[in-house]
């Protein structure tokens, strides 16, 4: 217990606050539902209207009545098993990302990857209702929990430590951090589908796209926004056989976004990189918008991104080494005391 408390106490401030908020709101939702009377109605609107946790959980049909649930819903998990898994994920992966990005950068990431996917998923459900007229899409769809944020965590790990090897089951299963987004977005939606959770399926997939867009184009790194390095290109999230098709589609979307001034052009990004490095070029010979999703770029952003990845991998090594070292002395110190008690 003391080691658990010390671990919780050592968590970064935003991670600790997020974990406390997640546990508090989830526990409140679970307790409210346990105390509520069972509604025997089969009408989705009636069931949703009688849900005591409707003030915390976002349902597309109540988005106007309870708009604050866009922010609170991500921190409400009515399933106790998912709640426990979520706490471990926030404390471990969230703590690592906060140490890399700093409290302000990590807080901005959490807000973007929870609120925007919730709002986007609600609009998707509303659009589906407009087409099908099925009220269950509005009132039975619960957009809650951490599916979107965990998708964001997976994308963040791929960006920071893509080549780091993860070993589980005593090294019986080994995979790279680079594979985590694909595994998560493949396996978890299947689980949510089997559980009948449309909200979970939406949040996993929308959260993945929102996290990539934010980290690729908008997250601030010094005076530079985003990470246009080749290693973080959109095609790298997919198998190689799909790269040509994905590349054509993603580059078309990118060029459209540049034309609409939604994202900075590649020239503007490289200029910011050069300014950051202190060697801005005085002239430019190419005014054509390049396809920065997937075209290899031998430029300063590659070395800057590689440097950040090397530092993140080193920090992860140190963190895991410290965890192992803290457990070993505890086991060693327990042996003599046990021997003394048996004498």
C-alpha positions in Angstrom: 0.0 0.0 0.0 2.8 2.4 0.9 4.5 1.8 -2.5 1.2 2.5 -4.3 0.7 5.7 -2.4 4.3 6.8 -3.1 3.7 6.0 -6.8 0.5 8.1 -6.8 2.3 10.9 -5.0 5.0 10.9 -7.6 2.7 11.4 -10.5 2.9 14.7 -12.4 0.3 17.3 -11.5 -2.0 17.1 -14.6 -1.9 13.3 -14.6 -2.7 13.1 -10.9 -5.6 15.6 -11.3 -7.0 13.7 -14.4 -6.9 10.4 -12.5 -8.7 11.8 -9.5 -11.3 13.5 -11.7 -11.8 10.2 -13.6 -12.2 8.1 -10.5 -14.5 10.6 -8.8 -16.9 11.2 -11.7 -17.0 7.5 -12.6 -17.7 6.4 -9.0 -20.4 9.0 -8.8 -22.1 7.7 -12.0 -21.8 4.1 -10.8 -23.3 4.9 -7.4 -26.1 7.0 -8.9 -27.1 4.2 -11.1 -27.0 1.6 -8.4 -29.3 3.7 -6.2 -31.8 4.4 -9.1 -34.9 2.4 -9.6 -34.9 0.0 -12.5 -36.8 1.4 -15.6 -38.7 -1.4 -17.3 -39.4 0.8 -20.3 -38.0 -0.2 -23.7 -38.2 3.3 -25.1 -34.7 4.8 -25.6 -35.9 8.3 -24.8 -37.6 7.2 -21.6 -34.6 5.2 -20.5 -32.1 8.0 -21.2 -34.4 10.6 -19.5 -34.5 8.5 -16.3 -30.7 7.9 -16.2 -29.4 9.6 -13.1 -26.0 9.9 -14.7 -27.3 11.8 -17.7 -25.8 15.0 -16.2 -22.3 13.6 -16.6 -22.5 11.3 -19.7 -22.8 12.7 -23.2 -25.7 11.4 -25.3 -26.2 13.0 -28.7 -29.9 13.6 -28.0 -29.1 15.6 -24.9 -26.1 17.6 -26.2 -28.2 20.9 -26.1 -29.7 20.2 -22.7 -26.4 19.3 -21.0 -23.6 20.8 -23.1 -21.0 20.5 -20.3 -21.0 16.7 -20.8 -18.8 17.3 -23.8 -16.0 18.0 -21.2 -17.1 15.7 -18.4 -18.1 12.6 -20.3 -14.5 11.4 -21.1 -13.9 11.2 -17.3 -16.9 9.0 -16.6 -16.6 5.2 -17.0 -19.7 3.3 -15.7 -18.0 0.0 -16.2 -15.9 -0.9 -13.1 -13.4 -3.1 -15.1 -12.8 -0.4 -17.7 -12.5 2.1 -14.9 -9.7 0.2 -13.3 -7.9 -0.3 -16.6 -8.3 3.4 -17.3 -6.7 4.5 -14.1 -3.7 2.3 -14.8 -3.4 3.7 -18.3 -3.8 7.4 -17.2 -1.2 6.9 -14.4 1.4 5.1 -16.6 1.2 6.4 -20.1 -0.3 9.7 -19.2 2.4 10.3 -16.7 5.1 9.5 -19.3 3.6 11.8 -21.9 3.3 14.7 -19.4 6.9 14.4 -18.5 7.8 14.7 -22.2 5.5 17.5 -23.1 5.2 19.4 -19.9 2.0 20.1 -17.9 0.7 22.8 -20.2 1.3 20.8 -23.4 -0.1 17.6 -21.9 -3.2 19.4 -20.6 -3.9 20.9 -24.1 -3.5 17.5 -25.6 -6.0 15.9 -23.1 -8.6 18.6 -23.7 -8.3 18.3 -27.5 -8.4 14.5 -27.6 -11.3 14.2 -25.2 -13.7 17.2 -26.1 -13.3 17.3 -29.9 -13.8 13.5 -30.5 -16.8 13.6 -28.2 -18.4 16.5 -30.1 -17.5 15.0 -33.5 -18.9 11.6 -32.5 -22.1 13.2 -31.3 -22.5 14.9 -34.7 -21.9 11.6 -36.5 -24.6 10.0 -34.4 -27.0 12.9 -35.1 -26.3 12.6 -38.9 -26.9 8.9 -38.7 -30.2 9.6 -37.0 -31.2 12.1 -39.7 -30.7 9.3 -42.3 -32.2 6.4 -40.4 -34.7 8.0 -38.0 -33.6 5.5 -35.3 -33.9 7.3 -31.9 -31.6 4.8 -30.2 -28.7 6.6 -32.1 -29.5 9.7 -30.1 -30.4 8.4 -26.7 -28.8 4.9 -26.4 -25.4 6.0 -27.6 -23.2 6.9 -24.6 -20.0 8.8 -25.5 -18.1 8.3 -22.3 -14.9 6.9 -20.9 -11.3 7.0 -22.2 -11.5 5.3 -25.7 -10.6 8.6 -27.5 -7.9 9.6 -25.0 -6.2 6.1 -25.1 -6.2 6.3 -28.9 -4.4 9.6 -28.5 -2.0 8.0 -26.1 -1.2 5.3 -28.7 -0.6 8.0 -31.3 1.6 9.9 -28.9 3.7 6.9 -28.1 4.2 6.2 -31.8 5.4 9.7 -32.3 7.8 9.8 -29.4 9.2 6.2 -29.2 8.2 4.3 -32.4 11.0 1.8 -32.3 10.8 1.0 -28.6 10.2 -2.7 -28.0 7.5 -3.8 -25.6 7.8 -7.2 -24.1 4.8 -8.9 -22.3 4.2 -12.3 -20.9 7.9 -12.8 -20.0 9.0 -11.8 -23.5 6.7 -14.3 -25.1 5.0 -11.5 -27.0 7.1 -8.6 -28.3 5.9 -5.6 -30.4 7.0 -2.1 -31.1 5.4 1.1 -29.9 4.9 1.8 -33.6 2.4 -1.0 -33.8 0.2 0.1 -30.8 -2.1 2.5 -32.7 -2.9 -0.2 -35.3 -3.5 -2.9 -32.6 -5.7 -0.6 -30.5 -7.9 0.7 -33.3 -8.3 -2.9 -34.6 -8.9 -4.9 -31.4 -10.8 -2.4 -29.2 -13.6 -1.5 -31.6 -14.3 -5.2 -32.0 -14.6 -5.5 -28.2 -16.9 -2.5 -28.0 -19.0 -3.9 -30.9 -19.4 -7.2 -29.0 -20.5 -5.2 -26.0 -23.0 -3.2 -28.1 -21.3 0.1 -27.5 -21.5 2.3 -30.6 -20.1 5.2 -28.6 -16.9 3.3 -27.8 -16.4 2.4 -31.5 -16.9 6.0 -32.5 -14.6 7.4 -29.9 -11.7 5.0 -30.6 -11.7 5.9 -34.3 -12.4 9.6 -34.1 -9.9 9.9 -31.3 -7.2 8.4 -33.4 -7.8 10.8 -36.3 -8.1 13.8 -34.0 -4.9 12.9 -32.1 -2.9 12.5 -35.3 -4.1 15.8 -36.8 -3.3 17.6 -33.6 0.2 16.2 -33.1 1.0 16.3 -36.9 -0.1 19.9 -37.5 -1.0 21.9 -34.4 0.8 20.9 -31.2 3.4 23.5 -30.3 7.1 22.4 -30.0 8.9 25.6 -29.2 8.1 28.0 -32.1 7.2 25.1 -34.3 3.7 23.6 -34.6 3.3 19.9 -35.4 5.7 17.1 -36.5 6.0 16.7 -40.3 8.7 14.1 -40.1 8.6 11.1 -42.4 8.5 8.7 -39.5 5.2 10.2 -38.4 3.5 10.3 -41.8 0.0 9.1 -42.0 0.8 6.1 -44.1 3.1 4.7 -41.4 0.0 3.8 -39.4 -1.0 1.3 -42.1 0.5 -1.8 -43.7 2.9 -1.2 -46.6 0.6 -2.6 -49.2 -1.9 0.2 -48.4 0.7 3.0 -48.6 0.1 4.0 -52.2 -3.7 4.4 -51.8 -3.5 6.0 -48.4 -0.8 8.3 -49.6 -2.8 9.6 -52.5 -5.9 10.2 -50.4 -4.1 11.8 -47.4 -2.1 14.1 -49.7 -5.2 15.3 -51.4 -6.8 16.0 -48.1 -3.6 17.8 -47.0 -3.5 20.0 -50.1 -7.1 20.9 -49.6 -6.5 21.8 -46.0 -3.6 24.0 -47.0 -5.7 25.8 -49.7 -8.4 26.5 -47.0 -5.6 27.7 -44.7 -6.5 25.1 -42.1 -2.9 24.0 -41.7 0.5 25.6 -42.4 2.1 24.8 -45.8 5.3 22.7 -45.9 7.2 25.9 -46.8 5.9 27.7 -43.7 6.7 24.7 -41.5 10.3 24.4 -42.8 10.8 28.1 -42.3 9.7 27.8 -38.7 12.1 24.9 -38.2 14.9 26.9 -39.7 14.1 29.9 -37.4 14.1 27.5 -34.5 17.5 26.2 -35.5 18.8 29.8 -36.1 19.6 29.4 -39.8 16.6 30.7 -41.6 17.1 30.8 -45.4 16.8 34.2 -47.1 15.3 32.8 -50.3 13.0 30.1 -51.5 13.2 28.4 -54.9 10.1 26.3 -54.7 6.7 27.8 -54.2 4.8 24.6 -54.9 2.9 23.0 -52.0 4.6 19.7 -51.3 2.8 16.6 -50.1 4.0 16.5 -46.5 2.0 13.6 -45.4 4.3 11.1 -47.0 7.1 12.6 -49.1 10.6 12.0 -47.6 12.0 15.2 -46.2 15.7 15.5 -45.7 15.4 18.7 -43.7 15.9 20.1 -40.2 12.6 18.8 -39.0 13.9 15.2 -39.3 16.8 15.8 -37.0 14.7 17.7 -34.6 12.1 14.9 -34.5 14.8 12.3 -34.2 16.3 14.2 -31.2 13.0 14.3 -29.4 12.4 10.6 -30.0 15.9 9.8 -28.7 15.3 11.8 -25.5 11.8 10.2 -25.0 13.3 6.7 -25.5 16.0 7.5 -23.0 13.5 8.8 -20.5 11.4 5.7 -20.9 14.4 3.5 -20.3 15.3 5.5 -17.2 11.7 5.3 -15.9 11.4 1.5 -16.4 14.8 1.0 -14.9 13.9 3.0 -11.9 10.7 1.0 -11.4 12.6 -2.3 -11.6 15.3 -1.0 -9.2 12.7 0.2 -6.7 11.1 -3.3 -6.6 14.4 -5.2 -6.3 15.6 -3.7 -2.9 12.1 -4.2 -1.5 12.3 -7.9 -2.2 15.9 -8.1 -0.9 15.1 -6.3 2.3 12.1 -8.6 2.9 14.3 -11.8 3.0 16.5 -11.0 6.1 13.5 -9.9 8.2 11.6 -13.1 7.3 14.6 -15.2 8.3 14.9 -13.4 11.6 11.2 -14.0 12.4 11.6 -17.7 11.7 14.5 -18.1 14.1 
